[in-house]
Amino acid sequence: MAVTPLVGRTAWARSFRTPLREFLRTETGGAAFLLAATVVAVVWANASASSYETVWRTGVSVHVGGWSVSQDLRQWVDTGVVSINRQRRSLR
């Protein structure tokens, strides 16, 4: 039995190849997903502003042993985006 090397993918990513995942990997698929998400967010924010804000204010906590971090969802997203941008800049 031949052993195939693991080339840049986790076992999870290799085993779940679907037509949807292949489509989303293309520029058209990614653009369609972002457009749909934007339309849903705009409609939701304008239809029920209070429920939209409630979701953003939802508390999210991570606990590991005696250590914990608690922030609302908006802070987690903002912090994550800043971290990703910093990482991308350092790779250039």
PDB file of N, CA, C and O in Angstrom:
ATOM      1  N   MET A   1       0.844  -1.168   0.000  1.00  0.00           N
ATOM      2  CA  MET A   1       0.000   0.000   0.000  1.00  0.00           C
ATOM      3  C   MET A   1       0.892   1.235   0.000  1.00  0.00           C
ATOM      4  O   MET A   1       1.774   1.364   0.850  1.00  0.00           O
ATOM      5  N   ALA A   2       0.671   2.139  -0.943  1.00  0.00           N
ATOM      6  CA  ALA A   2       1.485   3.345  -1.073  1.00  0.00           C
ATOM      7  C   ALA A   2       0.992   4.422  -0.109  1.00  0.00           C
ATOM      8  O   ALA A   2      -0.210   4.589   0.101  1.00  0.00           O
ATOM      9  N   VAL A   3       1.929   5.131   0.459  1.00  0.00           N
ATOM     10  CA  VAL A   3       1.595   6.226   1.361  1.00  0.00           C
ATOM     11  C   VAL A   3       1.699   7.524   0.580  1.00  0.00           C
ATOM     12  O   VAL A   3       2.737   7.825  -0.010  1.00  0.00           O
ATOM     13  N   THR A   4       0.609   8.296   0.580  1.00  0.00           N
ATOM     14  CA  THR A   4       0.626   9.577  -0.119  1.00  0.00           C
ATOM     15  C   THR A   4       0.997  10.676   0.866  1.00  0.00           C
ATOM     16  O   THR A   4       0.503  10.690   1.993  1.00  0.00           O
ATOM     17  N   PRO A   5       1.851  11.585   0.454  1.00  0.00           N
ATOM     18  CA  PRO A   5       2.256  12.646   1.365  1.00  0.00           C
ATOM     19  C   PRO A   5       1.121  13.641   1.594  1.00  0.00           C
ATOM     20  O   PRO A   5       0.273  13.855   0.727  1.00  0.00           O
ATOM     21  N   LEU A   6       1.128  14.240   2.780  1.00  0.00           N
ATOM     22  CA  LEU A   6       0.145  15.277   3.090  1.00  0.00           C
ATOM     23  C   LEU A   6       0.673  16.584   2.532  1.00  0.00           C
ATOM     24  O   LEU A   6       1.658  17.129   3.031  1.00  0.00           O
ATOM     25  N   VAL A   7       0.024  17.080   1.505  1.00  0.00           N
ATOM     26  CA  VAL A   7       0.506  18.264   0.817  1.00  0.00           C
ATOM     27  C   VAL A   7      -0.411  19.443   1.112  1.00  0.00           C
ATOM     28  O   VAL A   7      -1.414  19.631   0.424  1.00  0.00           O
ATOM     29  N   GLY A   8      -0.082  20.237   2.121  1.00  0.00           N
ATOM     30  CA  GLY A   8      -0.771  21.488   2.381  1.00  0.00           C
ATOM     31  C   GLY A   8      -2.223  21.423   2.785  1.00  0.00           C
ATOM     32  O   GLY A   8      -2.882  22.462   2.819  1.00  0.00           O
ATOM     33  N   ARG A   9      -2.747  20.276   3.087  1.00  0.00           N
ATOM     34  CA  ARG A   9      -4.145  20.164   3.485  1.00  0.00           C
ATOM     35  C   ARG A   9      -4.273  19.255   4.693  1.00  0.00           C
ATOM     36  O   ARG A   9      -3.503  18.311   4.868  1.00  0.00           O
ATOM     37  N   THR A  10      -5.257  19.556   5.517  1.00  0.00           N
ATOM     38  CA  THR A  10      -5.537  18.680   6.641  1.00  0.00           C
ATOM     39  C   THR A  10      -6.354  17.494   6.146  1.00  0.00           C
ATOM     40  O   THR A  10      -6.901  17.524   5.044  1.00  0.00           O
ATOM     41  N   ALA A  11      -6.432  16.471   6.950  1.00  0.00           N
ATOM     42  CA  ALA A  11      -7.228  15.308   6.580  1.00  0.00           C
ATOM     43  C   ALA A  11      -8.688  15.699   6.409  1.00  0.00           C
ATOM     44  O   ALA A  11      -9.375  15.164   5.538  1.00  0.00           O
ATOM     45  N   TRP A  12      -9.167  16.625   7.231  1.00  0.00           N
ATOM     46  CA  TRP A  12     -10.550  17.068   7.144  1.00  0.00           C
ATOM     47  C   TRP A  12     -10.813  17.727   5.797  1.00  0.00           C
ATOM     48  O   TRP A  12     -11.820  17.439   5.150  1.00  0.00           O
ATOM     49  N   ALA A  13      -9.920  18.601   5.373  1.00  0.00           N
ATOM     50  CA  ALA A  13     -10.116  19.311   4.105  1.00  0.00           C
ATOM     51  C   ALA A  13     -10.053  18.353   2.916  1.00  0.00           C
ATOM     52  O   ALA A  13     -10.794  18.522   1.948  1.00  0.00           O
ATOM     53  N   ARG A  14      -9.186  17.361   2.979  1.00  0.00           N
ATOM     54  CA  ARG A  14      -9.078  16.417   1.868  1.00  0.00           C
ATOM     55  C   ARG A  14     -10.304  15.539   1.748  1.00  0.00           C
ATOM     56  O   ARG A  14     -10.693  15.173   0.639  1.00  0.00           O
ATOM     57  N   SER A  15     -10.925  15.191   2.870  1.00  0.00           N
ATOM     58  CA  SER A  15     -12.000  14.211   2.825  1.00  0.00           C
ATOM     59  C   SER A  15     -13.371  14.807   2.519  1.00  0.00           C
ATOM     60  O   SER A  15     -14.309  14.054   2.253  1.00  0.00           O
ATOM     61  N   PHE A  16     -13.519  16.116   2.548  1.00  0.00           N
ATOM     62  CA  PHE A  16     -14.821  16.726   2.321  1.00  0.00           C
ATOM     63  C   PHE A  16     -14.857  17.557   1.046  1.00  0.00           C
ATOM     64  O   PHE A  16     -15.264  18.718   1.080  1.00  0.00           O
ATOM     65  N   ARG A  17     -14.447  16.996  -0.053  1.00  0.00           N
ATOM     66  CA  ARG A  17     -14.502  17.702  -1.337  1.00  0.00           C
ATOM     67  C   ARG A  17     -15.907  17.557  -1.887  1.00  0.00           C
ATOM     68  O   ARG A  17     -16.368  16.448  -2.160  1.00  0.00           O
ATOM     69  N   THR A  18     -16.575  18.667  -2.046  1.00  0.00           N
ATOM     70  CA  THR A  18     -17.939  18.673  -2.566  1.00  0.00           C
ATOM     71  C   THR A  18     -18.019  19.691  -3.697  1.00  0.00           C
ATOM     72  O   THR A  18     -17.163  20.569  -3.808  1.00  0.00           O
ATOM     73  N   PRO A  19     -19.041  19.577  -4.530  1.00  0.00           N
ATOM     74  CA  PRO A  19     -19.203  20.573  -5.597  1.00  0.00           C
ATOM     75  C   PRO A  19     -19.341  22.000  -5.047  1.00  0.00           C
ATOM     76  O   PRO A  19     -18.844  22.951  -5.650  1.00  0.00           O
ATOM     77  N   LEU A  20     -20.020  22.142  -3.897  1.00  0.00           N
ATOM     78  CA  LEU A  20     -20.176  23.473  -3.309  1.00  0.00           C
ATOM     79  C   LEU A  20     -18.826  24.039  -2.888  1.00  0.00           C
ATOM     80  O   LEU A  20     -18.546  25.209  -3.150  1.00  0.00           O
ATOM     81  N   ARG A  21     -17.989  23.240  -2.246  1.00  0.00           N
ATOM     82  CA  ARG A  21     -16.661  23.714  -1.844  1.00  0.00           C
ATOM     83  C   ARG A  21     -15.821  24.066  -3.056  1.00  0.00           C
ATOM     84  O   ARG A  21     -15.101  25.064  -3.036  1.00  0.00           O
ATOM     85  N   GLU A  22     -15.898  23.280  -4.094  1.00  0.00           N
ATOM     86  CA  GLU A  22     -15.133  23.574  -5.309  1.00  0.00           C
ATOM     87  C   GLU A  22     -15.622  24.874  -5.947  1.00  0.00           C
ATOM     88  O   GLU A  22     -14.813  25.664  -6.434  1.00  0.00           O
ATOM     89  N   PHE A  23     -16.947  25.104  -5.950  1.00  0.00           N
ATOM     90  CA  PHE A  23     -17.491  26.335  -6.509  1.00  0.00           C
ATOM     91  C   PHE A  23     -17.058  27.546  -5.686  1.00  0.00           C
ATOM     92  O   PHE A  23     -16.699  28.580  -6.248  1.00  0.00           O
ATOM     93  N   LEU A  24     -17.089  27.424  -4.363  1.00  0.00           N
ATOM     94  CA  LEU A  24     -16.720  28.547  -3.505  1.00  0.00           C
ATOM     95  C   LEU A  24     -15.234  28.877  -3.591  1.00  0.00           C
ATOM     96  O   LEU A  24     -14.836  29.984  -3.228  1.00  0.00           O
ATOM     97  N   ARG A  25     -14.415  27.961  -4.054  1.00  0.00           N
ATOM     98  CA  ARG A  25     -12.988  28.232  -4.232  1.00  0.00           C
ATOM     99  C   ARG A  25     -12.704  29.108  -5.453  1.00  0.00           C
ATOM    100  O   ARG A  25     -11.628  29.697  -5.559  1.00  0.00           O
ATOM    101  N   THR A  26     -13.653  29.192  -6.360  1.00  0.00           N
ATOM    102  CA  THR A  26     -13.456  30.021  -7.546  1.00  0.00           C
ATOM    103  C   THR A  26     -13.775  31.481  -7.214  1.00  0.00           C
ATOM    104  O   THR A  26     -14.438  31.761  -6.216  1.00  0.00           O
ATOM    105  N   GLU A  27     -13.306  32.399  -8.043  1.00  0.00           N
ATOM    106  CA  GLU A  27     -13.594  33.817  -7.825  1.00  0.00           C
ATOM    107  C   GLU A  27     -15.089  34.085  -7.940  1.00  0.00           C
ATOM    108  O   GLU A  27     -15.642  34.864  -7.164  1.00  0.00           O
ATOM    109  N   THR A  28     -15.733  33.457  -8.882  1.00  0.00           N
ATOM    110  CA  THR A  28     -17.166  33.651  -9.062  1.00  0.00           C
ATOM    111  C   THR A  28     -17.938  33.150  -7.855  1.00  0.00           C
ATOM    112  O   THR A  28     -18.867  33.809  -7.389  1.00  0.00           O
ATOM    113  N   GLY A  29     -17.561  31.999  -7.355  1.00  0.00           N
ATOM    114  CA  GLY A  29     -18.232  31.432  -6.186  1.00  0.00           C
ATOM    115  C   GLY A  29     -18.051  32.296  -4.952  1.00  0.00           C
ATOM    116  O   GLY A  29     -19.005  32.541  -4.213  1.00  0.00           O
ATOM    117  N   GLY A  30     -16.833  32.758  -4.730  1.00  0.00           N
ATOM    118  CA  GLY A  30     -16.567  33.624  -3.592  1.00  0.00           C
ATOM    119  C   GLY A  30     -17.326  34.933  -3.688  1.00  0.00           C
ATOM    120  O   GLY A  30     -17.876  35.414  -2.697  1.00  0.00           O
ATOM    121  N   ALA A  31     -17.357  35.510  -4.884  1.00  0.00           N
ATOM    122  CA  ALA A  31     -18.077  36.763  -5.091  1.00  0.00           C
ATOM    123  C   ALA A  31     -19.575  36.572  -4.888  1.00  0.00           C
ATOM    124  O   ALA A  31     -20.233  37.432  -4.303  1.00  0.00           O
ATOM    125  N   ALA A  32     -20.117  35.461  -5.362  1.00  0.00           N
ATOM    126  CA  ALA A  32     -21.544  35.192  -5.195  1.00  0.00           C
ATOM    127  C   ALA A  32     -21.887  35.036  -3.716  1.00  0.00           C
ATOM    128  O   ALA A  32     -22.918  35.533  -3.262  1.00  0.00           O
ATOM    129  N   PHE A  33     -21.040  34.356  -2.972  1.00  0.00           N
ATOM    130  CA  PHE A  33     -21.268  34.175  -1.535  1.00  0.00           C
ATOM    131  C   PHE A  33     -21.227  35.523  -0.810  1.00  0.00           C
ATOM    132  O   PHE A  33     -22.101  35.810   0.008  1.00  0.00           O
ATOM    133  N   LEU A  34     -20.227  36.345  -1.103  1.00  0.00           N
ATOM    134  CA  LEU A  34     -20.122  37.655  -0.457  1.00  0.00           C
ATOM    135  C   LEU A  34     -21.303  38.553  -0.818  1.00  0.00           C
ATOM    136  O   LEU A  34     -21.817  39.269   0.042  1.00  0.00           O
ATOM    137  N   LEU A  35     -21.733  38.524  -2.058  1.00  0.00           N
ATOM    138  CA  LEU A  35     -22.884  39.318  -2.472  1.00  0.00           C
ATOM    139  C   LEU A  35     -24.149  38.869  -1.743  1.00  0.00           C
ATOM    140  O   LEU A  35     -24.920  39.698  -1.261  1.00  0.00           O
ATOM    141  N   ALA A  36     -24.356  37.565  -1.665  1.00  0.00           N
ATOM    142  CA  ALA A  36     -25.540  37.044  -0.966  1.00  0.00           C
ATOM    143  C   ALA A  36     -25.499  37.409   0.518  1.00  0.00           C
ATOM    144  O   ALA A  36     -26.519  37.804   1.082  1.00  0.00           O
ATOM    145  N   ALA A  37     -24.342  37.282   1.150  1.00  0.00           N
ATOM    146  CA  ALA A  37     -24.213  37.634   2.564  1.00  0.00           C
ATOM    147  C   ALA A  37     -24.469  39.115   2.787  1.00  0.00           C
ATOM    148  O   ALA A  37     -25.089  39.493   3.781  1.00  0.00           O
ATOM    149  N   THR A  38     -24.002  39.955   1.878  1.00  0.00           N
ATOM    150  CA  THR A  38     -24.221  41.399   1.982  1.00  0.00           C
ATOM    151  C   THR A  38     -25.699  41.734   1.854  1.00  0.00           C
ATOM    152  O   THR A  38     -26.223  42.533   2.630  1.00  0.00           O
ATOM    153  N   VAL A  39     -26.369  41.135   0.889  1.00  0.00           N
ATOM    154  CA  VAL A  39     -27.796  41.385   0.693  1.00  0.00           C
ATOM    155  C   VAL A  39     -28.578  40.947   1.930  1.00  0.00           C
ATOM    156  O   VAL A  39     -29.453  41.676   2.397  1.00  0.00           O
ATOM    157  N   VAL A  40     -28.273  39.774   2.460  1.00  0.00           N
ATOM    158  CA  VAL A  40     -28.961  39.292   3.665  1.00  0.00           C
ATOM    159  C   VAL A  40     -28.731  40.245   4.836  1.00  0.00           C
ATOM    160  O   VAL A  40     -29.674  40.569   5.557  1.00  0.00           O
ATOM    161  N   ALA A  41     -27.491  40.698   5.038  1.00  0.00           N
ATOM    162  CA  ALA A  41     -27.178  41.601   6.148  1.00  0.00           C
ATOM    163  C   ALA A  41     -27.904  42.935   6.003  1.00  0.00           C
ATOM    164  O   ALA A  41     -28.429  43.458   6.986  1.00  0.00           O
ATOM    165  N   VAL A  42     -27.943  43.492   4.794  1.00  0.00           N
ATOM    166  CA  VAL A  42     -28.613  44.780   4.580  1.00  0.00           C
ATOM    167  C   VAL A  42     -30.114  44.647   4.816  1.00  0.00           C
ATOM    168  O   VAL A  42     -30.715  45.492   5.479  1.00  0.00           O
ATOM    169  N   VAL A  43     -30.719  43.594   4.282  1.00  0.00           N
ATOM    170  CA  VAL A  43     -32.155  43.388   4.476  1.00  0.00           C
ATOM    171  C   VAL A  43     -32.464  43.176   5.950  1.00  0.00           C
ATOM    172  O   VAL A  43     -33.414  43.760   6.472  1.00  0.00           O
ATOM    173  N   TRP A  44     -31.672  42.347   6.631  1.00  0.00           N
ATOM    174  CA  TRP A  44     -31.894  42.070   8.053  1.00  0.00           C
ATOM    175  C   TRP A  44     -31.731  43.328   8.892  1.00  0.00           C
ATOM    176  O   TRP A  44     -32.551  43.590   9.772  1.00  0.00           O
ATOM    177  N   ALA A  45     -30.692  44.109   8.637  1.00  0.00           N
ATOM    178  CA  ALA A  45     -30.442  45.332   9.411  1.00  0.00           C
ATOM    179  C   ALA A  45     -31.575  46.342   9.224  1.00  0.00           C
ATOM    180  O   ALA A  45     -31.918  47.062  10.162  1.00  0.00           O
ATOM    181  N   ASN A  46     -32.150  46.404   8.042  1.00  0.00           N
ATOM    182  CA  ASN A  46     -33.219  47.365   7.785  1.00  0.00           C
ATOM    183  C   ASN A  46     -34.595  46.844   8.187  1.00  0.00           C
ATOM    184  O   ASN A  46     -35.485  47.642   8.479  1.00  0.00           O
ATOM    185  N   ALA A  47     -34.788  45.547   8.209  1.00  0.00           N
ATOM    186  CA  ALA A  47     -36.082  44.968   8.565  1.00  0.00           C
ATOM    187  C   ALA A  47     -36.292  44.967  10.076  1.00  0.00           C
ATOM    188  O   ALA A  47     -37.385  45.269  10.555  1.00  0.00           O
ATOM    189  N   SER A  48     -35.254  44.630  10.818  1.00  0.00           N
ATOM    190  CA  SER A  48     -35.385  44.543  12.274  1.00  0.00           C
ATOM    191  C   SER A  48     -34.064  44.962  12.909  1.00  0.00           C
ATOM    192  O   SER A  48     -33.235  44.123  13.260  1.00  0.00           O
ATOM    193  N   ALA A  49     -33.883  46.256  13.049  1.00  0.00           N
ATOM    194  CA  ALA A  49     -32.619  46.782  13.565  1.00  0.00           C
ATOM    195  C   ALA A  49     -32.328  46.289  14.979  1.00  0.00           C
ATOM    196  O   ALA A  49     -31.169  46.060  15.324  1.00  0.00           O
ATOM    197  N   SER A  50     -33.359  46.124  15.798  1.00  0.00           N
ATOM    198  CA  SER A  50     -33.111  45.695  17.181  1.00  0.00           C
ATOM    199  C   SER A  50     -32.578  44.264  17.244  1.00  0.00           C
ATOM    200  O   SER A  50     -31.704  43.974  18.061  1.00  0.00           O
ATOM    201  N   SER A  51     -33.087  43.363  16.396  1.00  0.00           N
ATOM    202  CA  SER A  51     -32.576  41.990  16.429  1.00  0.00           C
ATOM    203  C   SER A  51     -31.156  41.927  15.868  1.00  0.00           C
ATOM    204  O   SER A  51     -30.340  41.127  16.325  1.00  0.00           O
ATOM    205  N   TYR A  52     -30.863  42.770  14.879  1.00  0.00           N
ATOM    206  CA  TYR A  52     -29.514  42.826  14.313  1.00  0.00           C
ATOM    207  C   TYR A  52     -28.513  43.281  15.369  1.00  0.00           C
ATOM    208  O   TYR A  52     -27.451  42.677  15.517  1.00  0.00           O
ATOM    209  N   GLU A  53     -28.842  44.332  16.098  1.00  0.00           N
ATOM    210  CA  GLU A  53     -27.961  44.828  17.166  1.00  0.00           C
ATOM    211  C   GLU A  53     -27.853  43.831  18.307  1.00  0.00           C
ATOM    212  O   GLU A  53     -26.796  43.714  18.927  1.00  0.00           O
ATOM    213  N   THR A  54     -28.919  43.118  18.589  1.00  0.00           N
ATOM    214  CA  THR A  54     -28.894  42.111  19.650  1.00  0.00           C
ATOM    215  C   THR A  54     -27.875  41.017  19.333  1.00  0.00           C
ATOM    216  O   THR A  54     -27.145  40.570  20.218  1.00  0.00           O
ATOM    217  N   VAL A  55     -27.828  40.594  18.091  1.00  0.00           N
ATOM    218  CA  VAL A  55     -26.848  39.573  17.697  1.00  0.00           C
ATOM    219  C   VAL A  55     -25.433  40.094  17.893  1.00  0.00           C
ATOM    220  O   VAL A  55     -24.583  39.380  18.426  1.00  0.00           O
ATOM    221  N   TRP A  56     -25.165  41.331  17.471  1.00  0.00           N
ATOM    222  CA  TRP A  56     -23.823  41.896  17.616  1.00  0.00           C
ATOM    223  C   TRP A  56     -23.431  42.071  19.076  1.00  0.00           C
ATOM    224  O   TRP A  56     -22.246  42.015  19.404  1.00  0.00           O
ATOM    225  N   ARG A  57     -24.408  42.282  19.961  1.00  0.00           N
ATOM    226  CA  ARG A  57     -24.121  42.460  21.392  1.00  0.00           C
ATOM    227  C   ARG A  57     -24.062  41.150  22.157  1.00  0.00           C
ATOM    228  O   ARG A  57     -23.819  41.156  23.364  1.00  0.00           O
ATOM    229  N   THR A  58     -24.276  40.035  21.488  1.00  0.00           N
ATOM    230  CA  THR A  58     -24.231  38.733  22.143  1.00  0.00           C
ATOM    231  C   THR A  58     -22.840  38.482  22.707  1.00  0.00           C
ATOM    232  O   THR A  58     -21.836  38.627  22.011  1.00  0.00           O
ATOM    233  N   GLY A  59     -22.800  38.102  23.979  1.00  0.00           N
ATOM    234  CA  GLY A  59     -21.518  37.824  24.628  1.00  0.00           C
ATOM    235  C   GLY A  59     -20.954  36.484  24.197  1.00  0.00           C
ATOM    236  O   GLY A  59     -21.677  35.491  24.114  1.00  0.00           O
ATOM    237  N   VAL A  60     -19.659  36.464  23.923  1.00  0.00           N
ATOM    238  CA  VAL A  60     -18.957  35.233  23.548  1.00  0.00           C
ATOM    239  C   VAL A  60     -17.745  35.119  24.467  1.00  0.00           C
ATOM    240  O   VAL A  60     -16.955  36.056  24.586  1.00  0.00           O
ATOM    241  N   SER A  61     -17.607  33.965  25.115  1.00  0.00           N
ATOM    242  CA  SER A  61     -16.507  33.756  26.053  1.00  0.00           C
ATOM    243  C   SER A  61     -15.707  32.528  25.676  1.00  0.00           C
ATOM    244  O   SER A  61     -16.247  31.551  25.158  1.00  0.00           O
ATOM    245  N   VAL A  62     -14.415  32.590  25.944  1.00  0.00           N
ATOM    246  CA  VAL A  62     -13.531  31.440  25.775  1.00  0.00           C
ATOM    247  C   VAL A  62     -12.896  31.183  27.135  1.00  0.00           C
ATOM    248  O   VAL A  62     -12.275  32.073  27.716  1.00  0.00           O
ATOM    249  N   HIS A  63     -13.054  29.965  27.637  1.00  0.00           N
ATOM    250  CA  HIS A  63     -12.501  29.579  28.937  1.00  0.00           C
ATOM    251  C   HIS A  63     -11.535  28.416  28.747  1.00  0.00           C
ATOM    252  O   HIS A  63     -11.886  27.391  28.163  1.00  0.00           O
ATOM    253  N   VAL A  64     -10.331  28.585  29.240  1.00  0.00           N
ATOM    254  CA  VAL A  64      -9.335  27.506  29.219  1.00  0.00           C
ATOM    255  C   VAL A  64      -8.724  27.468  30.610  1.00  0.00           C
ATOM    256  O   VAL A  64      -7.973  28.363  30.995  1.00  0.00           O
ATOM    257  N   GLY A  65      -9.053  26.426  31.355  1.00  0.00           N
ATOM    258  CA  GLY A  65      -8.572  26.339  32.728  1.00  0.00           C
ATOM    259  C   GLY A  65      -9.075  27.524  33.536  1.00  0.00           C
ATOM    260  O   GLY A  65     -10.277  27.787  33.568  1.00  0.00           O
ATOM    261  N   GLY A  66      -8.170  28.241  34.188  1.00  0.00           N
ATOM    262  CA  GLY A  66      -8.539  29.413  34.951  1.00  0.00           C
ATOM    263  C   GLY A  66      -8.514  30.691  34.142  1.00  0.00           C
ATOM    264  O   GLY A  66      -8.788  31.763  34.681  1.00  0.00           O
ATOM    265  N   TRP A  67      -8.198  30.608  32.875  1.00  0.00           N
ATOM    266  CA  TRP A  67      -8.066  31.762  32.002  1.00  0.00           C
ATOM    267  C   TRP A  67      -9.336  31.916  31.174  1.00  0.00           C
ATOM    268  O   TRP A  67      -9.891  30.928  30.693  1.00  0.00           O
ATOM    269  N   SER A  68      -9.794  33.150  31.008  1.00  0.00           N
ATOM    270  CA  SER A  68     -10.974  33.367  30.170  1.00  0.00           C
ATOM    271  C   SER A  68     -10.925  34.740  29.513  1.00  0.00           C
ATOM    272  O   SER A  68     -10.314  35.676  30.030  1.00  0.00           O
ATOM    273  N   VAL A  69     -11.580  34.837  28.367  1.00  0.00           N
ATOM    274  CA  VAL A  69     -11.737  36.097  27.639  1.00  0.00           C
ATOM    275  C   VAL A  69     -13.213  36.210  27.284  1.00  0.00           C
ATOM    276  O   VAL A  69     -13.800  35.280  26.731  1.00  0.00           O
ATOM    277  N   SER A  70     -13.808  37.359  27.607  1.00  0.00           N
ATOM    278  CA  SER A  70     -15.218  37.601  27.286  1.00  0.00           C
ATOM    279  C   SER A  70     -15.339  38.924  26.545  1.00  0.00           C
ATOM    280  O   SER A  70     -14.859  39.958  27.010  1.00  0.00           O
ATOM    281  N   GLN A  71     -15.980  38.877  25.399  1.00  0.00           N
ATOM    282  CA  GLN A  71     -16.250  40.069  24.607  1.00  0.00           C
ATOM    283  C   GLN A  71     -17.572  39.862  23.891  1.00  0.00           C
ATOM    284  O   GLN A  71     -18.073  38.741  23.796  1.00  0.00           O
ATOM    285  N   ASP A  72     -18.132  40.957  23.386  1.00  0.00           N
ATOM    286  CA  ASP A  72     -19.315  40.761  22.562  1.00  0.00           C
ATOM    287  C   ASP A  72     -18.871  40.363  21.155  1.00  0.00           C
ATOM    288  O   ASP A  72     -17.698  40.492  20.806  1.00  0.00           O
ATOM    289  N   LEU A  73     -19.807  39.884  20.364  1.00  0.00           N
ATOM    290  CA  LEU A  73     -19.483  39.360  19.037  1.00  0.00           C
ATOM    291  C   LEU A  73     -18.815  40.409  18.157  1.00  0.00           C
ATOM    292  O   LEU A  73     -17.886  40.092  17.414  1.00  0.00           O
ATOM    293  N   ARG A  74     -19.274  41.650  18.233  1.00  0.00           N
ATOM    294  CA  ARG A  74     -18.680  42.720  17.427  1.00  0.00           C
ATOM    295  C   ARG A  74     -17.193  42.884  17.761  1.00  0.00           C
ATOM    296  O   ARG A  74     -16.380  43.057  16.853  1.00  0.00           O
ATOM    297  N   GLN A  75     -16.825  42.832  19.038  1.00  0.00           N
ATOM    298  CA  GLN A  75     -15.420  42.971  19.433  1.00  0.00           C
ATOM    299  C   GLN A  75     -14.585  41.796  18.937  1.00  0.00           C
ATOM    300  O   GLN A  75     -13.444  41.981  18.513  1.00  0.00           O
ATOM    301  N   TRP A  76     -15.150  40.580  18.989  1.00  0.00           N
ATOM    302  CA  TRP A  76     -14.418  39.411  18.475  1.00  0.00           C
ATOM    303  C   TRP A  76     -14.136  39.567  16.983  1.00  0.00           C
ATOM    304  O   TRP A  76     -13.023  39.305  16.527  1.00  0.00           O
ATOM    305  N   VAL A  77     -15.145  39.993  16.227  1.00  0.00           N
ATOM    306  CA  VAL A  77     -14.964  40.154  14.779  1.00  0.00           C
ATOM    307  C   VAL A  77     -13.948  41.252  14.495  1.00  0.00           C
ATOM    308  O   VAL A  77     -13.047  41.065  13.677  1.00  0.00           O
ATOM    309  N   ASP A  78     -14.083  42.392  15.160  1.00  0.00           N
ATOM    310  CA  ASP A  78     -13.147  43.500  14.950  1.00  0.00           C
ATOM    311  C   ASP A  78     -11.721  43.083  15.283  1.00  0.00           C
ATOM    312  O   ASP A  78     -10.797  43.374  14.524  1.00  0.00           O
ATOM    313  N   THR A  79     -11.537  42.410  16.404  1.00  0.00           N
ATOM    314  CA  THR A  79     -10.206  41.960  16.814  1.00  0.00           C
ATOM    315  C   THR A  79      -9.644  40.952  15.821  1.00  0.00           C
ATOM    316  O   THR A  79      -8.459  41.000  15.490  1.00  0.00           O
ATOM    317  N   GLY A  80     -10.479  40.048  15.349  1.00  0.00           N
ATOM    318  CA  GLY A  80     -10.036  39.062  14.376  1.00  0.00           C
ATOM    319  C   GLY A  80      -9.618  39.680  13.064  1.00  0.00           C
ATOM    320  O   GLY A  80      -8.603  39.286  12.490  1.00  0.00           O
ATOM    321  N   VAL A  81     -10.384  40.645  12.576  1.00  0.00           N
ATOM    322  CA  VAL A  81     -10.054  41.304  11.314  1.00  0.00           C
ATOM    323  C   VAL A  81      -8.736  42.061  11.442  1.00  0.00           C
ATOM    324  O   VAL A  81      -7.903  42.006  10.538  1.00  0.00           O
ATOM    325  N   VAL A  82      -8.538  42.767  12.558  1.00  0.00           N
ATOM    326  CA  VAL A  82      -7.287  43.495  12.773  1.00  0.00           C
ATOM    327  C   VAL A  82      -6.114  42.519  12.807  1.00  0.00           C
ATOM    328  O   VAL A  82      -5.063  42.788  12.226  1.00  0.00           O
ATOM    329  N   SER A  83      -6.292  41.387  13.487  1.00  0.00           N
ATOM    330  CA  SER A  83      -5.216  40.395  13.568  1.00  0.00           C
ATOM    331  C   SER A  83      -4.863  39.823  12.205  1.00  0.00           C
ATOM    332  O   SER A  83      -3.688  39.635  11.889  1.00  0.00           O
ATOM    333  N   ILE A  84      -5.874  39.548  11.406  1.00  0.00           N
ATOM    334  CA  ILE A  84      -5.629  39.001  10.066  1.00  0.00           C
ATOM    335  C   ILE A  84      -4.908  40.031   9.207  1.00  0.00           C
ATOM    336  O   ILE A  84      -3.966  39.687   8.493  1.00  0.00           O
ATOM    337  N   ASN A  85      -5.336  41.289   9.267  1.00  0.00           N
ATOM    338  CA  ASN A  85      -4.670  42.337   8.481  1.00  0.00           C
ATOM    339  C   ASN A  85      -3.210  42.506   8.895  1.00  0.00           C
ATOM    340  O   ASN A  85      -2.341  42.670   8.039  1.00  0.00           O
ATOM    341  N   ARG A  86      -2.937  42.468  10.178  1.00  0.00           N
ATOM    342  CA  ARG A  86      -1.558  42.583  10.641  1.00  0.00           C
ATOM    343  C   ARG A  86      -0.723  41.413  10.165  1.00  0.00           C
ATOM    344  O   ARG A  86       0.425  41.587   9.755  1.00  0.00           O
ATOM    345  N   GLN A  87      -1.295  40.226  10.219  1.00  0.00           N
ATOM    346  CA  GLN A  87      -0.561  39.034   9.779  1.00  0.00           C
ATOM    347  C   GLN A  87      -0.260  39.123   8.293  1.00  0.00           C
ATOM    348  O   GLN A  87       0.851  38.807   7.869  1.00  0.00           O
ATOM    349  N   ARG A  88      -1.227  39.545   7.500  1.00  0.00           N
ATOM    350  CA  ARG A  88      -1.019  39.652   6.048  1.00  0.00           C
ATOM    351  C   ARG A  88       0.048  40.689   5.723  1.00  0.00           C
ATOM    352  O   ARG A  88       0.856  40.483   4.817  1.00  0.00           O
ATOM    353  N   ARG A  89       0.059  41.806   6.457  1.00  0.00           N
ATOM    354  CA  ARG A  89       1.058  42.837   6.213  1.00  0.00           C
ATOM    355  C   ARG A  89       2.456  42.350   6.554  1.00  0.00           C
ATOM    356  O   ARG A  89       3.418  42.690   5.865  1.00  0.00           O
ATOM    357  N   SER A  90       2.578  41.553   7.617  1.00  0.00           N
ATOM    358  CA  SER A  90       3.889  41.066   8.005  1.00  0.00           C
ATOM    359  C   SER A  90       4.438  40.034   7.028  1.00  0.00           C
ATOM    360  O   SER A  90       5.648  39.819   6.967  1.00  0.00           O
ATOM    361  N   LEU A  91       3.554  39.392   6.261  1.00  0.00           N
ATOM    362  CA  LEU A  91       3.985  38.383   5.287  1.00  0.00           C
ATOM    363  C   LEU A  91       4.459  39.011   3.979  1.00  0.00           C
ATOM    364  O   LEU A  91       5.087  38.333   3.165  1.00  0.00           O
ATOM    365  N   ARG A  92       4.171  40.283   3.766  1.00  0.00           N
ATOM    366  CA  ARG A  92       4.552  40.924   2.497  1.00  0.00           C
ATOM    367  C   ARG A  92       5.996  41.207   2.442  1.00  0.00           C
ATOM    368  O   ARG A  92       6.482  41.743   1.446  1.00  0.00           O
TER     369      ARG A  92
END
